Amino acid sequence: MWVERQRAYRDNPDRESSFYDVMKHETYILEYNKKLQIPKTVHHLSFYHPWSFGNVPDVKSVLKLPIDHSLRSMIVHEWSNVSTKGILALLLKQKYLRAFEGYFLHSRKLLNIIGKLEHLRYLVMACNNMKKLPESLTNLHNLQTLKLTNSGELLELPKDLKMMKNLWFLEMERFDSLLCTPPGLRNLTCLRRLSIFIVGEDESHQIDQLKDLELGGELSIQGLDNIRTLQDARSANLMTKSSLTCLSLSWKEGIKMECAEHFEEVLQGLQPHQNIEKISIASYHGSRFPGWMSTLVFQKLKEISLKDCPRCEHLPPLGKLPSLTCLSLCQMDSIKCLDGECYGDGETSFPALTRLKIWCMPNFERWTINSAKGFLPCLDSLQINFCPKLAGLPELSTLKRLSISSSSTSILKSITFLTSLTSLYISNFPELDVLPTGLLQNHKALEILKIVCLPIHTLSNVLDNLSALKTLSIDSCHNLEFLPEDFKYLSSLEQLYIRGSDGLRSFPTSLLKGLCSLRSLSFRHCKKLKPLLGPLERSLPALHNLVLIGLPELEYLPENVQLLTSLEVLSIIYCEKLKFLPEGFKDLTSLRRLLIGGCAQLEKRCKNPKGEDWHKISHIPLIQINGNDIQHLD
């Protein structure tokens, strides 16, 4: 209980203060720069808050704490820069510890010590760089909760895990590398949460190990290629597990099995309970999906992800599912068309769907709709990636966010009719040297525009009608040589990012003339760019942040830089030709932070106190050169 209340205090200390008035003699939160004055009566200890600018408790200090055998719970938060040796020394003295959370502690010595805490019931631990957990963990016969964080490199769990009969929760943050799950998990009759089960070839790893386990929450079942028959699949009893909310089913990637019917039988036998909310299916080589996927019995099903199902030529009628809000289709190589077959026979197709992702569909070429019935009435977000044969999109009147990349250039013409868009991301069209005429002429609601990896030469006639645009990002457009005067129409623009556009040579200050709302301006890694050429024609009252990084041709900043009256943060990094700061710099009274790096000549002039430009910047509270604090005023 205290672990949960302490976490609540971390999130909302004012609301939880009354709890700590009562518990102050039994609990202690070791906070930033707090002295080590812990009462002997303490039962619950937490190392909380970063120690970045404070003294780190060393081993000797921790060993002097008057808490021999008294602790019942201890939490070491992720950003608590506390001595690992000190924590280990403290743990050695705690015979009756019931709960331990160590988010960043991941030494082998720690695991050996934890394996001896026989009264432990709750354990959260990090597994950084670990391939295997020691068998000594299975000595914790009273353990009820085991949560493993940073577990992406873990190859196996203790083989005798089945001996931990009181285990209720076995959760892994990640299990990318896990080769197998321990044998005999059916013996863990108290188990209610299991993140991952990998079906193996021998009897002790077969899927019937799940038969009598009353599992809930999220469950991923891998290695389905080791299930032999429909009856074996049904032996998992997934239909009876009413507390399961998320189910992930996957076969081994790259497996070659000629018989599509075998896949279909296995998937048919893995039908979950009707309470399921999210289903993910990967590396399925059946030619069709089972009927249960589209039945109206799944009233609560909200998310479906289908990945690497290369033989399926048609989708089930998912449009009938009343609660489906998110659908992801990826690597469905045989799908050529989305049409009435997957929409269902209801009056409205996909009545609740808000997010749709279509990725890596090399043969997807046609998307048709039935205009006589309701179609995607709630769709808000659409992602299209690597669909080279798809020529166009249907009219989607509610669509707000569109991301489109690595597809046929003809699909871009559809954007013209999607006038409800507020966010647009276009990337990786290697044959596109100019954007279609009138592409964004009617997009008066567009607020975010990101253009990435396009070989376009100009943005003329693209920006002149975007009166609501707040964020513009231009990234890795190497053929772009200049920016149009259309910038003056972007009166609502708040953020402008230009990065990796090596053909861009100049950005005259005249382009900033109409940007009265601009708050952040960033130029990064443009080999030929000379930004901010010429004097500023007017003040930029809203500009708070200016970033100049990786600009080898930048030689000067505007002499009347003092017109940036609201500038608070300025970064100048790897601008080797910039030799000095303009005199107007000393009048930037709002500037709170100056970062300089990789600018050898400028660095010399900004040294304290003899640098020739020091008098221009001495009023700035925080000055860093190459990551070192030159000045840090309170």
N, C-alpha and C positions, 0 to 999 in steps of 0.2 A: 504493500500500500504506500509506504513512504517513498519508494522510488517514483511512483506515479505522481504523488503530491509534490515532490521536489521538482519534477519536470514541469508541473503546472506553475510552480513558483517562478521557474526560469522564464516562462512565457508571460506570466501575469503576476508580478510580485505584490502589487497592491491588493488584489483580490484575495491572495493566499496569506496575507500577513497575519490574520487572526489565528490561522492554523499554527503558525510559527510562534505566536505568543504562548500558546499552550505547550508546544514541543521544544521550546528553546533550550531546555536543559538536556534534551536527548538528541537534538539535531545540531549539526554545525556545517555551514557552507563556507568553505575557505575561498574567499574572493580576492580579487586584485588588490595587492598591497595590504592585505589584512594580516595582522600579526598572528602567529601561531599560539593562540591562547585558547586551547580546547578544554572544556570541562571534563572531569573524569567520568561523568555520568553519560557522556555522549554514546549513542547507539547507531547514529546514522550520520555519515560523513560524505561531503561532496566537495570535490575540487572543481570550482566553477569560475569562469571568466578568464580571458587571455591574460597571461603574465608577461606580455611583450615588454612592458616598461617597468615591471616590478622585479622583486627578487624571487628567484625560483627556489622553493624549499629544497634543501639538499638532503642527503641521506641522514646525516647526523641530526639535523633538525627534526626530521620525521621520526627518527628512532626515539627521540626524547619525548614524543607526544604521550600523554598519560592514558593510553587507550589499549592496554594489553588485554586481549580476549574480550573486549567490551563491545566491539562493533557488530551490528547485525546487517548493515548494508553500507556499501561504498560505491560512489559514482565518480569516475574520472572522465570529464567531458572532453570532447574531441579537440578543442582548442586550448585546453589547460596545459600549459608548457611546464608541467611538473616533472621532477626527477623520476625516471623509470625505476632506478635503483631504490629510491625512497619508497615508492609504492610497493615494490617487491618486499622490502624489509618490513613494511607495515603489514602486508598480507600474511607474512610468516607468523605474526603474533596474533592472528585472528582465528581462533579455534571454532567460534560459533557463528561465523558469517553466513547470512542467509541469502543475500543479494549482492551481486557485483556487476557493474557496467564499466568496461574499459575500452573506450572507443578507439584509442590510438595505441594502446599497449599490445604488442604482438611479439613478445620475445618467447623463446622456448622455455626459459626459466619460469616465466609467468604461468605457462601451461602446466608445468610440473607442480608448481605451488597450488594452482587451482584444483588440480586432481586430488589434492589431499584435504580439501575443504568439504568434509563429508556431510555437513549440514546445509550446504548450498542448495537453494531452490530456484534461484533466478540468476541467469548468466548471459551477459551480452559481451562479446569479445570480438576484436579485430583479427583478421587472418592475413594481413599484408604479407605478400611474398611466401606464403605457406603453401606447400603441396599436400601435406598430410597432417591431420591432428593426432596427437598421441593417444594410445589406448587407455592411458590413465584417466582420461575424462569419463570413461564408463564406470569408474569407481564411485561417481556421484549418484548414488542410488536414490537420493531424495530430490534430485533436480527435476523441476517441472517445466522450466522454460529455458531453451537454448537458442539464442539468436547470434548468427555469425555475420559480421559486417566485413566489407572489403574482401569478399571471399571468391573473387573472380578467378584466382589462380589455383584454388583448391582442387586437387585431383581425387581425393577420397576422404570419406569419413571413417571414424573408428569402426572396425569390423564387429565388435561386441556391443554395438549400440542397442541391440535388442535386449540387453540386460538392464537398461534404464527404464524399468517398468512404470515409474511415476511420471515419465515425460509427457507433457501436454502439448507443448509447442516446440517444433523443430523448424526454425526459419533461417533461410539463407538469403542475404541481400542479392548475391549473384551466384550463378552456378555454371558459368560458361565452360569451364574446363573439367567439370566433374565427370569422371569416367563411369562410376557406378554408385549406387546407393547400397548401404549395408544389407546383408542377408537377414531374413527372418523378421522384418518389420511388423509382421502380423502380431508379434508378441507384445507390441506397445499398445495395449488395449485402451490406454487412457489418452492416446494421441488425438488431438483435435486440429492441429495445424501442421502441415507438411508441405514445404515449398516445392520439393522436387522428388520424383520417383523415377528411376531408370530401370526399365524392364530388361532383365538379363536372360541368358539361355538356360541356366540351371533352375531347379525347382524353387530354391530359396530366394530367387530374384524375379519370379514370375508375377504377373499382374494380380493374381488372386491373393497376394499379400495384402492388398488394399480392401479385400472383401468385407471384413468386419470392423474396419476402422471408421469411426464417425467423424470424418474430416470436414472441415469448413474453410472458409476464406479462399485463398488462392492455391491452386495445385497445378504443377507442370508434370506431365507424364511424357518421358522420352523413351527412345528405343522401341517404338511400337512394331518395328520389323521383327522383333523376337516373340510377338504374339502369334500363335499357330492357327487358331480357329476362332470362329464367331463365338463359340461357347466360352473359350478362354477370355475373350474380350469382355463378355458379359459378367464373368466371374469377379470383375472389379466392383460390381454393384454400384456404379456411378449414379444410376437412376434413383437410388435410395438415399443418396447423400444430399439432403435438403439444405445443408448449411454452406455447401460450396457456392461461391459467387463468381469465381474466375477459374476457367479450365483451359490449359494449354496442352495440345496434343501434337507430337512431332515424331516423324520417322527419321532415320539416319540420313544425313545429306549425301547425295550422290549414289544412293543405293540403286542397284539395277535388278528389278524383279519384273519378269515378263507378265505375270498374271495380275491384271488390274482388279479382278474380282476379289482377290485376297485382301487388297487394301480396302475395298468397299465393304467387305464383311466385317473387318476389324473396326472400321469407323462406325458402322451400323451398331455394333455391339457396345460402343463407348458412349451411347446416348446419356447425357447428364440429366439430373433432376430439373424440373420445370422452373426452379428458383434461380437457375444460373443467369448471370448478368453479363458475362464476358466470355467469348470463345475464341481461341486462336488455334489454327490448324496449319502445320508446316510440313513440307516435303511429302505431300500426299500424292501418290501416283495412281489413284483410281481415276476412272473416266467420268464418273459422276458422283455427286454428293448424296448422302442419305436423305430420305424424306423428312426425318425428324428436324433437320436444320431449318426448315421453313414452316413448321407447324405452328399454329396459333397458340399451342399450349405454352410456348415460351413468351409469356406476356411481359416478363421482366428483362429479357435479353436486350442489352444496350449497345454492346460492342462486338464486332466480328472482324477477325483478321485472317485472311487466306493468303498464304505465301508458298511459292514453289509448288504449285499443283499443275504440272505441265500437261497432263492428259485431259483435263477437264475442258470441254468445249462450251459448256453452258453453266451458268450459275443457277442455283436453286431460286425459287421465287421469294427472295429475301424481302422484297417490297411489302410483303404482307405483315411483317413483324411490327407490331404497333409501337414498341418502345425503342427500336433500334436508332441510336443517335450517331454512331461512328462505324464506318465501314472502310476497311483497308484491303486492297487487292494488289498483290505483288507477285511477279514472275508467273503469271497465268498464261503460259506461252500459246495455248490453243484457243484462247478466247478471241473471237474476231468482232463480236458485236454485243452491245448492251441494248436490249430491246424489251418488248412486252413480256417475254418469257420469265425474266427475273423480276419484273415489276409486281407480279401477282394479279389477282382478279378483284381486288377491292376498289372502292370508289377513289381512294387516294393511294398513291404508291410512295413508299418510304415516308409515311406521315410525320415521323419525328426526326429523321436523319438531318444532322447539322454539319457533320464532317465526313468528307469522302476523299480517300487517297487512292490513286491509281498509279502504280509504279512498275516499271520494267515489264511492259506488256508489248512485246515486239510485233505481234500480229493484230492487235486491237486497232480496227480501222473505221468502225461506224458506231455512233451513239445516237439512237433514235428515241423519240418520245411519242406517247399517245396524247395528243392535244385535247382529246375529248374527256380526259380524266385528270384529277389532280396529280401533279408530279413534283416531288421534292419540294414541298411547300415551305420547309424550314431550313433548307441548305444554306449554310453560312460560310463554310470553308471548303475549298477544292484544291487538291494538289495533283498535278499531272507531271510525271517524270518518265522519260524514255518511252514514249509511245510514238515511234517514228512514222507509223502509217495512219495515225488519227488525223483526219483532215479538218475537223471542226468540232465545236461544242454546241450543245443545245442551248436554247434561251433559258437562263436561270435567273429569274427576276429577283430572288431574295439573296443572291450570292454577294458576300461582302469581301471575302479574302480569296485571292487566287494566286497560286504558285505554279509556274509552268516552266519546264526546262527539258532540254535534250530531246526535243520532239520535232515534228514537221513544222516548217515555218508557216505553212498555210493555216495552222491552228490559231496563229496570232490574230488573224482577221476576226475571229469570233469575239475578241476582247472589245471590239468596237460596240457591240450590242449589250455588253454586260455593264450597263451604266450605273448599277447600284454598288459597284466595288468601292471599298474604302482602303484596301491594301492590295498591291500588285507586285509580284516578284517574277522577273523574267531572267532566265540564265541559260547559257550553253546552247546557243544556236549558231554553229560555226559557219553557216552559209548566209547569215543575215548581215548585210552590209548597211542596210538602212531600215528603220522601223516603218511599218505600213503607214501610208498617208492617212491622217485623221484618226490615228489609233486611239487617242485619248481626248478627242474634241468634246465629247459629251459627258466626261467623267468629273462632274462638279463636286462629287462627294469623296473623291479619292484623297486620302490623307497620307498614305505611305507608298512610295515607289522605289523599288530596288532593281537595279539593272546590273547584271553580273556576267562577265565573260561573253560579251557580244562584240563581234568585229565591226561594229558600226563606226562610221566616220563623223557623224553629226547627230545632234539631238534637236535640230531645227524643226519647228512646227509640232513639237511633242509636248512642250511645257507651257504653251501660251494660254491654256484655258483651265489650268489647275489651281483655281483660287483657294481651294481648301487644303492643298498639299502641305503637310507638316514635316515629313521626313523624306529626304531624297538621298539615295545612296548609289554611287557609281563605282563599280569595283571591277578591276581587271579588264577594262575595255581598251585594249592596247592600240587600236587604230583611231581612237577618238582624238582629234587634233585640236579642237577648240570647242568652247561652250557658247551657246547662242545668247543673244541679248534677251531671249525670252525669260531669263531669270528675273527680270524686273517685275514680271507679273505674279511672282510667287510671294504674295504679301503675307501669307499665313505660315511660310516655311520657318520651322524652328530648329531643324537639324539638317546639316548638309555634310555628307561624307564622300570624299573622293579618294580612291585607293588603287594602286597598282595599274594606273592608266599611263603607260610609258610613252604614248604618242602625244599626250597633252603637254603643250609647251607653256601656256600662260593662263593665268586667271586674274585678269585686271580687276582692280578695286571697283571699277564702274559697274561690275556685275552684282555688287552688293547693294547698289543704290536703293532698290525697292524692298530689300529684305528687312523690314522693320521689326519682324518678330523673331529673327534668328537668334537662337540661344547657344548653339554649339556648331562649330565649324572645324572640320578635320581634313587635312591633306596628308596622305601616307604613301610612301614608297612609289613615287612617280619620278622616274629617272630624269626627265627633261623639264619638269614643271617649275616655273617661277611664279609662285602664287603671290597675290596681293601686290601686283605691280602698280606703281603710281600712288599718289596721295589719296587718302580717303575723301570722298566727295561729301559725305555726311556721316554723322555719328550712327553707331549701331547700339541703341540703348538697351537692347535685350541680351546682347552677346555676353555669355558667362564663361565659355570654355573655347579655347583655341588650341588646336593640335597641329604641329608641324613636325612630321617624322619621316626620315628617309628621303630628303629632298636635296640631292647633291648640287643642284643648280641654284638654290636659293641664296641670294647675296645680300638682300636688303629687306628690311621691314619698312612699312610706311613711316615717313618722318613725323606725320601728325597722328601717330598711334594713340595719342591721348584721347582721341575721339571714341575709343572703345571704353567708355566710361563705366560700364558694368562688368568688365572682364575680371574674373576671379581666379581662373586657372589657365596657365600658359605652359605648353610643353614644346621644347625645341630640342630634337634629338636627331643625330646623324644628318645635320645640315652643315657640311664641312666648309662651305664657302661663306657662310655667314660669319663675318668678322667682328661686328659690333652691334650694339643696340642703339636705336635712335634716341635723341635727347628727350623726346616726349615721354619716354618710358617712366621718368620720375614723377609724372603726373597721373600715372595709373593708380589712383588711390584705393580702388576696390580690389586690386590684385592681391590675393591671399597666398598663392602658391605658384612658384616658378620652378620648372624642371628642365635642366640642361644636361645633355649627354652626347658624347661622340662629336663634339664641335670644338676642336683643340684650341683654335684662336679665340673663340668666344669665351671659353672656359677661363683662359688666362686673364681676360679683361674683367671677369666677374668675380675674381677672388677677393676675399675679405682680408684686410681692408685696403690693400694697395692696388687692386685692379682698377684700370682706367674707367670701367663702367660701374664700379661699385656704388658710386653716389647716385646712380640712376635706379638701383634696385634695393638699396639698403632698407627701404621702408616696407619691404615685402616680408610678412611673418615667416613663411616657410620657403627656403631656397635649397634645392638639391642639385648637386652636380655629380653626374655618374653614380647616382644612387646614394651619395653621402650628403648628410645634412650640413650645409654651410651656415645656415641660420635657421633657428627654430624658436620663434618667440611665442609666448603664451598669449 
